[in-house]
Amino acid sequence: MEILIKPLVTEKMTILGDKLNRYGFIVDRRANKLQIRSAVEKMYGVTVVSVNTVNYHGKRKSRYTKAGLLTGRTNHFKKAFVTLAGDDKIDFYSNI
């Protein structure tokens, strides 16, 4: 099971990374905090202090088109906020 799906690179997460040494990831919905901690430590070579998770439920969406009303929903997903120890940093832009 692939634990880390993608990092959250937003303005808010960049500020949290600078101030509190905290980084965000979209993770697999079945992953628990221990699996997320080991995946981040293994992938980035850092020490994780804490992991906080949030489950998001997909919202219902509808839009009007020429064919009529289309309804659906967005996907469910899970976010993980990882706090790193000491001077550890994660640079998401290093391989661009």
C-alpha positions in Angstrom: 0.0 0.0 0.0 1.4 3.4 -1.0 1.0 5.6 2.1 2.0 9.0 0.9 0.1 10.2 -2.2 1.3 13.8 -2.5 2.6 16.6 -0.4 0.4 19.7 0.3 2.2 22.6 -1.2 0.0 25.6 -0.4 0.8 29.1 1.0 -0.5 28.1 4.4 1.5 24.9 4.6 4.7 26.8 3.5 4.2 29.3 6.4 3.6 26.4 8.9 6.8 24.7 7.6 8.8 27.8 8.2 7.4 28.7 11.6 6.5 25.3 13.2 8.4 22.8 11.2 5.1 21.2 10.2 4.4 19.7 6.7 1.2 18.3 5.2 0.5 15.3 3.0 -2.4 13.7 1.3 -2.2 10.1 2.5 -4.0 6.8 1.9 -7.3 6.7 3.8 -6.5 3.3 5.4 -3.1 4.4 6.7 -2.7 5.0 10.5 -0.4 7.4 12.2 2.4 4.9 12.8 2.5 3.9 9.1 2.5 7.6 8.1 5.4 8.3 10.5 7.5 5.5 9.2 6.8 6.4 5.5 7.8 10.0 6.0 11.0 9.1 8.0 11.9 6.5 5.3 11.2 8.7 2.3 12.8 12.0 3.5 15.3 10.8 6.1 14.0 13.0 8.9 12.8 12.5 12.5 9.0 12.8 13.1 7.8 14.2 16.4 4.1 14.0 15.9 1.4 13.1 13.3 -2.1 14.6 13.2 -4.7 13.3 10.7 -7.9 14.7 9.3 -10.5 12.7 7.3 -12.4 14.7 4.6 -15.7 13.5 3.3 -16.5 14.1 -0.4 -19.0 16.9 -1.0 -22.0 16.6 -3.3 -21.7 18.8 -6.4 -24.1 19.7 -9.2 -23.9 21.8 -12.3 -26.2 22.8 -15.1 -25.2 21.9 -18.7 -26.9 21.7 -22.1 -27.7 18.0 -21.3 -29.4 19.0 -18.0 -28.4 18.8 -14.4 -25.4 16.7 -13.7 -24.8 15.5 -10.1 -21.9 13.8 -8.5 -19.5 14.2 -5.6 -15.8 14.9 -4.9 -13.5 12.2 -3.6 -13.0 11.3 0.1 -9.4 11.9 1.2 -7.2 12.0 4.3 -4.7 14.7 5.2 -1.7 14.2 7.6 0.1 17.0 9.3 3.6 15.9 10.3 5.8 17.8 12.8 9.5 17.3 12.5 12.2 17.4 15.2 14.9 20.0 15.7 16.6 21.3 12.5 15.1 18.7 10.1 13.6 20.2 7.0 11.8 18.8 3.9 12.5 20.5 0.6 9.8 19.6 -1.9 11.4 21.7 -4.6 14.8 20.1 -4.6 14.2 17.7 -7.6 12.6 20.2 -9.9 
